[in-house]
Every structure is written in C-alpha cells, then in structure tokens.
Amino acid sequence: MAKNISRRDALKNMGKAMGAVVLATSGLSAFAAAAPEKKRLVFYFTATGNSLFVAKQFSDKPLSIPQELKSDKLVYEADEIGFVFPDYAATAPLIVREFVEKATFKAPYIFSVITFGNAAVNVTEWWDNYAKEHGVVNNYINTLLMVDNYLPVFDMNQQMKIEKNTDENLAKIVADVNAGKGLIPEVGEQAGFMAGMLKQLQDSHFPMEAERLLAIDRDRCIECNTCSQVCPSGNFRIGDNGLEFSGSCEYCLACVHSCPQKALYLQAGERNREARYRHPEVSLGEIIRSNRQ
Ligand SMILES: Cc1cc2nc3c(=O)[nH]c(=O)nc-3n(C[C@H](O)[C@H](O)[C@H](O)COP(=O)(O)O)c2cc1C
C-alpha cells in the first residue's frame, strides 16, 4: 500500500532518482563529483622534530623510518611516496640510507624534502644519485631551511631567534607536491667545491661510535631513560653503575637534545651546553614514538 508522503519529501525523492539516472547514464559512481583520493605514503626520520613537523604537512600519519625498519616486509606501493629527513653533512642519515637500500618503493610520483639548518650544499644532487642507485627515482626534491640542531657549531638559543622563513617556504613546497610538480635542483659550482670539503667531514662523522661522541654528567643524570627512548639505535641502558651507552651511533643528537637534565653532552665541545632544541610543535612523546627501539 502506497504511503502518504509530503510534497517536500516527494521532491527530495525525485531529485535522488534523477541524480541516479544522470550518474547511471554517465557511468559515474555516486561519489564521482569528488576526485579520487590519492594514496600517499610519507616516510620520515627525525631527531629534534623538524622533519616530523614537515612530514605532518604531507600526511596525517607519516611513517617513522626507524619503526618501519623493524618490519621484514619492506615493500611499499602508493600513488605518491615521500621522504622527509635532515641533511647530515650533505648526505642522508645512515638509517635513511639503510631504509632505501632495504625497501622497495613503487609509485608514479616520488618526492623528498630534506630539512637543513645552514648550508644544504649539494645534498639534493647527492640524494638524487644515491636514491637512483637504489632504485628510487625522485620526481621532486627540495630543501627546507629550519633551526640547525648541530650542537658543535650552533647555539640553540641563537638559532631559535633567527628568522628562516620556514613556514612560507614550506607552504610553497607543499603546494608544489600537491600539484605533482617535478623538480631536481641544479647544483652550482660553489656547492660542488664545498661538497669536496664536506667529504672529509662525512668520513669522520659516519658511522660514529656512541662512546667516542657522548659524555655524561653523572651529577645531573637522574636515570629517567629518556635518552634510551629517543635513540633510534637502542644505544642506552641503565646498568649497575647508572647510565651506559655503546654501539654505532647515527650522530642524530636526539639523546643530547631530549635529556631533561642536560646531562648528556658532546665530548668534542659545544657552542652552548645549556641550550637544547625540539621543534615547538612536536612533543617529546612523538620523538619517542618515532625512534624507540
Ligand atoms: C650530524 C649532523 C650533521 C648536520 N649537517 C648539516 C649540514 O651539513 N648542513 C646543514 O645545513 N645542516 C646540518 N645539520 C642540521 C640539520 O640538518 C637540521 O637541523 C635538521 O632540520 C634537523 O632535523 P630534525 O629536527 O628532523 O632532526 C646537521 C645536523 C646533525 C645532527
């Protein structure tokens, strides 16, 4: 038996039926008005949050490289794949290199954003070539100037005061990537010359032994284990005599920057031992979740 319906409902139903006919004849699904969502995977490594902050502008759920490396099935397929990591002496951190060497990536669009604090030199060229050697062909590589967390040279209190136009530059990079733009920056002669000088630094820095790099002020250490939780290499433990560290070190300085007591420092000297840094929009919990072993 036909139910009595109001004129308003009848019009609504008619509209729905008309819409269905239009969609059926045009061969479109009910959601055809919106462009299909692209699947984008973003991988990052961070010590002090800069690269995580950037990765979060590209994805709600960026994937931490140290956590991904725990899986034995490192095969990724998506419409877009992105890498965000810090520049270490015009190269990528060892853990990023390990990830690219071990994993397989399939995507028609691959982009990389390398955060740096002072001089990117030829890092884009280096990464372009390195990634290619391991089967990853970037469509877009860019660098982003942020706070420089390299403690031997920079005072974090001063770094945090320098205007680096990060937000403006990041907005441009996000717009480029969302538009699927291609870019592999040309490296000038000067960068080529500086890259030669950096080679020496790279060789002396990586890999680094934790025991050669770090020192501890035992009067300050409260054995809270924060260093252990933020270390992507699992180099710390509380032993019978308190905090101990050993093993191959990324030289990422997450432990030194995150220590709430400023008990960890660099043997070789620092610009300001009392100044430490974490990106203001990244929590300690996020660094721990990114790196814990
Ligand atoms: C070992 C090491 C080497 C670095 N080398 C460079 C460099 O050559 N050029 C540069 O501009 N920044 C350099 N930096 C600074 C970082 O690339 C920069 O602060 C980055 O944004 C930190 O990212 P994160 O907060 O995600 O760890 C270096 C930092 C470290 C710890």
Residues whose N, C-alpha, C, O or C-beta is under 5 A from the ligand:
A	BS01	LIG	F45 T46 A47 T48 G49 N50 S51 L52 P86 D87 Y88 A89 A90 T115 F116 G117 N118 A119 A120 M146 V147 D148 N149 Y150 Y251 C252 L253
